[in-house]
């Protein structure tokens, strides 16, 4: 069974930093693109960032480009999201996600097939 477990969320002041982590188990996630999406209260879930199965390519939503960095450790089946210059509008539940099929790119919501339960990020102004 596929399992994605996020950690690292919390309360942070605007302008601060947080690092989210996701531990994956249940299949060889090294062959899958990984990513992060978020859902703010009253809004639909939206794409945040993704990284290719090789780790060579990364993709970001315009709203986080230049502030967030996604990375992966294939040996540990883990993916991280470094969040810098955080803004109040970044407040949301952040979900780790895995691509639908191995070796395929994932750079939008439709490309992900597995999700974690999420970790809350709250930004105070």
N, C-alpha and C positions, 0 to 999 in steps of 0.2 A: 504494500500500500504506500502510495506517495505521501510524504509528510514534509511540510515546510514550516519551520518554526522561527518567528521573528523575535528580536530582542533589541533593546537599546533606546526605546522610546522614552518620553518623559516630558517634563515641563522645562522650557528654555525661554530666555528673554530674546526679544527681537535683536538681530545682529549676532547672536551666538551661534554655536555649532552643536551638532549631534551626529553620532555615527550609529546607523542601524545595521544590524547583522541578521542574516538568515541562514539557518542550518537546514540542509536538505538531506533526506534519506528515502530509501525505498526503491531507487533506481539509479542508474549511472547518469547523474546530472551533469557530468563533464561533457556529455554529448548534446546537451540542450542549452538553448539560449535562456537566460535568466533576466529577471527584471523586477521593477517596483511600480506599484500603482497606489493611488491614495483615494480616500473617500472622505470628504468633508461633510459635516452635518447638513442634511437637506439637499445634497448634491449627488450627482452620479459619480461612480468610480472613474478615475481618469488615469491615463498613462503618465508615468513620471520619468522612468529611465529603463534602459535595457542594455544587456551586454551579450555579444555573440558567444556561441559555444566555444570558440577558440580564445575568446577574450580580446581579440584584436580590434573589434569594432564596438563602439558605444553609441547610444542614441538617447536624446534627452527631449523632454517637452520644452517648449520655448520659455515657459514660466520658471524653469529651474536651471536652464543652461547657463554655465559660468559660475553657478553656486553649488550645485550638487555634482558628486562624482561617484559613479558606480564602478565596482571592481569585483573580481571573483578569485577564489582560491580553489582550483579544481582538485587539488589533493585533499582538501578538507570538505569538498562538496558544499561550499559556502559562498555567499555573495553579500556584499556590503554596500551601503549607501552613505557616503560622507556628505553631510549637509552643512554648508557654511552660509554666513550672511542670511540667517533664517529670518523670514518675514511672518507677520501674523497670518497672512493668507496661506501659509504652509501648514496651518493647523488641520490635522486630518488623522484618520487611521491609515497607516501605511501597511500595505500587503506585499509580501514577497510572491513572485510568480515564476512559473517555469513554462517554457515553450511547449506547444502542442506536440511537436515531433522532433526527433533528433536531427541535428545538422541544419535545421531551418532557421532563418532569421526571425527575430521577434522585435518589432518596434512599434507595436500598437496593441491596444487592448485585445483585439480579435486574435492575436497571435499566441496568447497565453492559454494554457489548458489546466493548470493546477495552481491553487492559491493557498496561502497561509491564512491563519486566523487574524493576523494583523497586530500592530503595536501602535498605541496612541502617541501622537506628537502634538503637544499644545504649546503655542507660542504666545507669550505675553508681550504686550506693547509697552 
